[in-house]
Amino acid sequence: MAIPASFKDELIARSDILDIVSDYVTLTPKGGSYWGLCPFHGEKTPSFHVLPDRQLYHCFGCGKGGGVISFIMDVENLPFLDAMRLLAKRAGMEFPEGEMDEGNRRKRTRLLSLNKEVARFFHSQLVSPVGQAGLDYLRRRGLSKQIITRFGLGFAPESWDSLLKAMAQKGYDKRDLLDAGLAVSNQKGAIYDRFRNRVMFPIIDLRGDVIGFGGRVLGDGTPKYLNSPDSVVFNKSRNLFALNLAKNTKLGRIILTEGYMDTISLYQSGFDCAVASLGTALTADHAKLLSRFTKEVVICYDADSAGIQAANRAIPMLEKTGLKVRVLRVTGAKDPDEFLKKYGPDAFSRLLDQSENYVEYNLRQLQSNYDLSDPVQKTEFARAGAEILAQLDSPVEREVYAGQLSEITGIGKSALLQEIQRVRDIRLRTAKKKQTRREMIPVNQIQPKNRQLRYENPRSARAEEGILRLLMLDGSLVSQTQGLEPSQFSSPVLGKIYGILLGHLSQGRSLQLGALEGELEGEEITLLAHILGQPVAMEHSAAAMIDYRAVIEREAMRRQNTNDEAVLLAARDTYRKKKSISQGDG
């Protein structure tokens, strides 16, 4: 969909980036900009800053940067148009729905309406004679009538077309159910219900819309759990089961479980802070989503090897978002649901309070690989434990956990602290050597972090960056670039940006970074934010433009001469080969 340029420019003008970012990040003024902890990766020292005068954000830690639209896209996990809609609503502006987008919007609205009707149908089947087997299963699992109703649980009959027929009566055709992932088509073209003879779990997003379903088979059918495929309204990697409820918890933490039944069982026992991933392993998007609603996540996976492996994968992803991560060991039961049935909510609450932080969990997992009665293995365990503790930035934390490691191994705490410091010193020396090597290579000082955007001619690229930076800060400087073409830029991405800026200037449009979003890809916006965030002395801007232009034109001429020479050499070689062949034939 093509958004009117005038609307986009006005939206950017009304959406001050400092106000927007302040809704998500606690910012502190410092030296003309505002600093805070980056919402996109875990950090203890602020490296994320906002430049209000240039309407951009940039993180020196993870490298993310951009304008107000890209910030909303990243922090809210929204596509471009939805991010603009959110900003428009915030600014009190009516979003211009075009024909193409109107069609997509109608389709999305129709599928959400369909899902709501399907959820009602499944629930009605559960409480009817048709769903008796499903209701018996839920009762055997200990769920009350109230919790079944609260979660909107249902039943998909053991039929090939009961849902298709029921929705046809509501005005929905087979194409609608195929688009929503509620029906499937076989190789012969026959269309039938996806979910059959299953207890159904509606998946509800943060806005309260039913976006998909999970179904647990009754009997020995496979797969045991079947989830809706991704669709226009559903993305399993960006949604979590029951987060629409958990986001309102007053318990100060969110419990991450492996399945629907564990989550529902926890709710019924008074723990209204449980969520589960949707038939997929935890993703980075899940972690970012959780970080919006809590500061602490307790991983409560099954006690089997698969659960341990899943926890090990989840911990670093959650940590990167700045979340405090703890791991609950379910003892005496295979999962949280079974534990609650055997020991009750009070015992689980005590277990929850005793949950290990990720350091303790990692040490315990490491310990299981060694026989500490063997002096050699004990020493190896102590060294491996020191490797883990050396990653901790806080000397207080290192002191505390060195004491725990000492108790486990019987090795003196002071000796362990020396080993931890030795590991840290090695890592520090290695990091300094790498940094020194990077600094000794001038090319790397200007290269973008994204390797796909690497500069072939850093000298010209530095000047090209300077042109872009000055133009965006003072559009009147375009007079100094008359006759300079995007094709003369050595970097394709910088030439592309330059061409877009010239277009904006010719149309009298905004040059703010946010106004360029949508015309540039995400990594291109990040690069431009980095360029625009560099310090510049505007009092010398006109002279600087002349110097930058001279460098670009000189390097472009040099490339052209090199290309011309290469063409001549290739032509000479071709001529010599033909002549040699001709003489040989003669």
N, C-alpha and C positions, 0 to 999 in steps of 0.2 A: 504493500500500500504506500502511495506517495503522500506524505504529510505536507500540507502547504508550508512553504518556507516562512511565511509571515507568522503562522501559528507557532512553529517551532522556535523562531527567534524570540517571540513574545514570551513563550513558556520559559525559555532559558533566562530571559530578563527578570521574570517573576520568581525564579527558583534560585535563591541565593544559596550557594553551596555550603556556606558556613552554617546557616540555619538547618539545612537538610542533614548534613553530617552530624551536627550536634544532637539530633534525635537518636543517634545510634552510638556515638562515641563521646566520651568525656574529654573535652578539649581545653588546653591551657595556652594562653597567649605567650609567645616567646619570639622576640626579634622580628616582628612584623608578620609572623605566621602563627598558626595554632597547631599544637602538638597533642597527640594522644596515642593510646595503644591500638595497634592496627586491628580492625575487625576481621581481617582476612587471613591472619596467621597468628600463632601464639607468640607472645613476646612479653618480657617483664620491663623493658626499658622502651619508652615511646620512640618509634621511628616513623610513625605515620603523621604527616602534616598536611594542613590545608592552607592554601594561599588565597585569601578572599579577593585580593586585587586582581588576580589572574583567573579566579573561579576554577581552581583545580585542586585535586588531592594527589598525593604521591607518598608511597611508603618506601623508605630506603632499605627496609628489611627484605620484603618479598618482591619489591619492584612494581607492584600494582599502582596504577595511576589513571587519571582521566578526569572527566567533567561530571556534572551532577547526574546525567542520565546513566552513565556507566557505573557510577557509585550505587545507584538504586538497583540497577540490573544485578550487580554482584551481591549486594547485601541482602536483597529480597529474593534472589534466585528467580528473576523475572526476565522474559524476553524483552527486546527493545520496545515494542509498541506498548506492552503492558506496563513497562517502567514509565513511559510517557503518560499513559493514562493515570497512573498513580500520582505523578507530579501535577498533571492537569487538575485532578480532583483536589489536591492539596492547595493549588493556586486559585481554585474557584473558576477554572476555565472549562468550557464544554469541548470535549475531544471531538475532532472532525472525523467521523466514521465514513470512509470512502466505500466505493462499491465492492472492491475486492475484500477489504477488511470487514465490511458489513456481512458478506457471505460467511467468512470465517467466524465472526461473532455469533451469527445466527446458528451456525453448526455447533459451536461450543455450548451455546444456551440450550439448544435442542438435546444434546447428549447429556448435559447435566440434568435437564428435566426428565429425560428417559431414565437415567440412573436412579433418580428419586422414586419414580414409579416402580422400577424393578425392585428396589429395596422394600417398598411397601408390599409388592407381590410376594417376595420371598418370606417376609415376616408373616403375612397372612397365611401362607402355606404351612409355616412352622406351627401355628396354633390351630390348624385344621387337622382332620383325620389323616390327610395325605402326609403331613409332616410329623406324625407321631414318633417315628423312629429317630428323627432329628431332635425332637423335644426330649425324648428319653435319654439320648446321648448327653445333652446339655445338663439334664438333671443329675445324671450319673457323675458328671464332672463337678457337681455341687453348685451350679449357678442358680440363683434365685430368679423368680419371675421379674422382679424389678430390674435386675442387672441385664437380663435378656432384652427387656424393653429399652433400657437406657442405651445399650449398644446397637439396638435395632437388628438383632440377630435373626436369621431366617433359615429357610430350607428350600433347596432346589429339587423339585420332584424327579423321580427316576423316569424321565420321559425325554423324548428327542425334540419335542416342539412345544411343550407347555408354556414356556416363556414367550416364544415367538407368537403363539396364538393369543396369549394374554395381552401382549403389547400391541398386537395388531388391532385389538378392540379399543386400545387407547389412542390409535392413530399413528403408530410407529411402524415403519416397514422393515423388511429384512436388512436393507442397506444401513439403516440406523443402528441395528443391533450388531452388525458386522463392524461398523466404525467404532462402536463402544467396546468391542471385544467381548460381547455377550453371546455372540453366535460365531460359528465357524463354518467354512465351506470345504467339502472334500474334493478330491481330484475329479469326481464326476459332476461337480457343480451343486451337489445337494447341500442345503444349509440347515443346520440344526443347533440346538442349545449347547453352549460351551459347558455350563455347569449342570450336572445331573447327579442326583442322589448325594448331595453334599449339604452339610451345615454351612450357612453363608454368613460371612462377616463383612458388612459394608465398611468401606474405607472412606473416611470423611476428612476433607482438608481444613485448613485453618479458617476458611470463610464459612464453613458449615455445609459445603456442598458434597454430595456423594460423588466421588470421582472414580471409584473402582470397587472390586470385590475380591475377597479371598474365600475359597471353599475347601472345607475339610471333608474328605470322602468318608462315607459310612461303609464298613466292611473292609474287604481286602483289595479294593481297587487302587489303581495308581494313576497319577501321583497322589501321595497322601494329602498334600496341600496344593491347590491350584489357584493361581492369582490372575487377575485381569492383565492382559498385555498392555504395554504403553499405548496411549491414544492421544487425541487432541486435548483431553482433559486430565490424563493420568500419566505420571512419570514416577515409577517405583523408586528411582534413585534420588528423588527430591521430596518424597513424602514419607511420613512415619505414621503407623497405626496408633490412634488415640492421642496424637499430639494436640488435636483440637481441644481435648479435655485437660491434658497434662500442662498445657501452657498457663493455666489458671491456678495451678497448685500453690499452696502456701507452705509446703514442706521444705522449700529451699533447695531441692535437688530433683533430678529426673532419673528414674530407673530405666535402664535399657535392657529389654528382655529379647529372647530369641523368637517368641511366638505370640499369636493372638491370645491363646488360652492363659498363658502366664500373665500377660498384661491384664486381662479381664479379671482373673482370679485376685490379682493384687488390688484392683479397684474395689472389688467386693469386700476385701479385707480392710479397707480404709486407706490404702495407699494410692491416692489419686494422681500419681506422678509417673506412671509407667507408660512406656511406649515400646513399639517393636518395629523392626524393619520389615519390608513387604516382600518376603520371599527372596531377598537378595542380601548379600553381605553389606555391612555398613560402608557407606561411601563418604568421600570428602564433602559432598553436598549435604548429606545427612548431618555430619559433624557441624558444619556451618549453621545449619538450620537449628540444631540444638543450642548452639552458643547464643542464639538470639533470645532464648527464654530462660536460661539458667546459667549458673557459674560452676555447677558441680554435676557430674554424671556418674552414676553408680552402675557399672556393668554387672548384670545379673544373668549370666548365660548358664546353660546346663553344665553339670559337673563332668561330662564326658570329654574325651580328647578333642572332639569337634568343637565343643564349647570353649575349651582352653585355647585352641588355635584361633577361633573367631575373636576372642578377647585380645589375644596378642596382636591381631591385625587392627583391631579397633582402637587400641590405646594410643598409638602414635598419631592417628588421624584426629582424634579428639584433643590430644595435647596441642597440636598445631594451631587450633582455634583459640587457645588460651583457657580451655576448660580445666577445672580440677577434676582429675579422674581417680575413681576408686573402684575396686573390684571386690564383689561379694562372693565369698566361697559358700556354696550351698552344701552343707554337710548333713548327712543322714537322709538325703533324698536326691532324686535324679534331677529335679528342676524346682523352681520356686512354687509352682502350683502344688506339687506333691508335698513340699515342705510345709506349706500353709495348712494343708489338710491334716498332716500328721501332728504338727506342733502348734499351730495357731498363729494369729497376728502378733501377739506379744513376743513370742520367740523370734519371729522374723524381724521385728523391730530391733531387738537386741543384736541380731545377726547383722542388720543393716548398719547399726552404730559401730560394729566391730569390723566393718569392711576395710580392706587394706588399700592404702594408696598404691599408685602404680609402681613405686620403688620397692615396696615390701612385696608386692605381687611378683615383680620380676626376679627378686632375690629368691623367693620361694620356688618359683618355676625353675630357676637355675640350679637350686640346691637338689632338686629331684633327679638331676642328671649325674650326681656324684655320690660316691660312697665315702662319707666323711670319717669312717673308721680307718681308711687307708690314708696314711700321711701324704702320699704323692697326690691323691685325688683331692684331699683337703686343701693342699697348697694351690692346686689348679683352680679349685672353686673360689678360694680367697682372691686370687689374681683376677678371675673372671668377674667376681663381685666388685672388685676395685674398679674395673673397667666401667661398670654400670654407675657406680657412685661418682666417678670422675666427671660424668656428664652433668652433675648438679652444679649450678652456678653459685648457690648459697653455701658459704662455709659452715653455717649453722646446720644446714641439712646434711652436709657431708659428715660433720661431727656426730650427729644423732645416728645416722645409719651405719657409720663405721662402728659405733658402739654395738648396734644390733648384729652386725657381721662378726664382731669380736665374740659375742655371746654364742653365736652359732658354731663358730670354728674353734674357739678357744685360743685364737691368736690375739696377741696384745693389740689394743686399740691404736696405740701410737705407731706400731709397725704398719698397721693397715692404712693409717692416715698418710704415712710416708709413701706407701705404695700408690695410694690415690693421687698424691701430689706428683709423684714421678710420672704417672700416666698423663696427668694434666699438662705437665711441663713438656712432655713429648708432643702432645697434640698442639700445644701453643707454638712450639718451634716449627712443627710441620706446617701449621697455618701461616706463620710468618714467612717461611720460605716460599710457599705458594704465592702469597701476596707480593713478595719481593720480585718473584719471577714475572708476575703479571705487570707490576709497575715498571719493570725494565723493558717491557714491550709497549712502545707508545701506541701502537695500533689498538691495543685492548683498552686503552683509556677512553676511547670514544665509541667502541663497538656496542650496539644494542645487546641486551641480555638474550633476546630471542635470536637463535642462530639463523633462522630463516630470513631475518632482516639484516644480516651482516653487511657491512660496507666493504666494497671492493677497492674504493679509493678514499681512505680516511681523511686525507688532506682536503679533498673537495667536499666530502661529507660534512666536515666540521664547518666549512663556510656555508653549506646548504642549510645546516641546522641554524646557523646564525641568521640567515635570511628569513627563515620561518619564524624564529623567535621574535625578531624585530617587527616583522609584518603584523604578527598577532597582537603585539603590544602597541603598535602605532601604524594603523592602516595607511596613513598619508605617505608613508615611506615607499609605497608602491611606485611612486614616480621615479625612484632610483633603480627600478628593475625593468623599465620599459625595454622590450626587445629580448629580455632574458626568458628563454623557453623552458618548460619542464623537461624537455628532451635533453637539455644540456646538463641536467643534474646527473651525477654519477650513480646515485642511489635511486632505484625505481620507486621505493616507498616515499622518499623525501620529494621526488619529482611529482608523485601523485598528490601529496599533501599541498605542494606549491600550486599545482593546477586548481585544486579545490579552493584554496585561498583566493586566487585570482578570480575565480568564478563568483565567490561571495562578494568580493570587492566591486566587481562590475555590476552586481545586482543590488549593491547597497545593503548587503546582509551582514549579520553579526559575525565577528571573528572569534567570539568566545569558544573555548574548547567544547563546551556542551553543544554548541550549534553545529559542530562538525561530526558529532556522534550520529551514527546511522549511515554516514557516507564513508566512514573508515571502519576497518575491522578492529576487534578488541585489542590485539597486540599493537596495531598501528596507533590507536588512541593512547595506549600505555607509553609507547615511544614518544609521542608528541607531548604528553604530560611531562615526561622527563626532560625533554628539550625546553619546554616553556618554563619549567621550574628552575632553570639555571640562572644564576645572577647575571645582570646586565647593566651597563652604564648608559642610560638613554640619552644623556647629554652629548654623547659622541656617536649617536645612532646613524646619522647621515653619512659620516665618514666611514663608519664600520660597514654600512651597506655597500659603499663603493669598493672597499677592500674585499668583502666577501664575493661580490660579483666578479671582480677581476680574477680571483682564484678559480671560481667555477668556470669562467670562460676559458682561462688558460688551460685548465685540466681537460676541459671538453675538447679543445683544439688538439691537445696532446693525444688524447684517445683517438680522435679522428685520424691524425697523422699515422698513428700506430696501425689503425685498421687499414688505411690506404696502403701502407707499406706491406702489410700482410697480404692484401689482395694482389698487389703487384708481384710479390714473391710467389704466390700460388699460381698466378698466370704464367710466370716465367717457367716454373717447374712443369706445368702442363705443356707448354710449348716445346720444351726440351724433350719431353717424353715422346710427343708426337713426331718430332723431327728424327729422333733416334729410331723410332719404329719405321718411319718412311725410308730412311737410309738403309735400314736392314732389309726391307722388302726389295729395294733396288738392287 
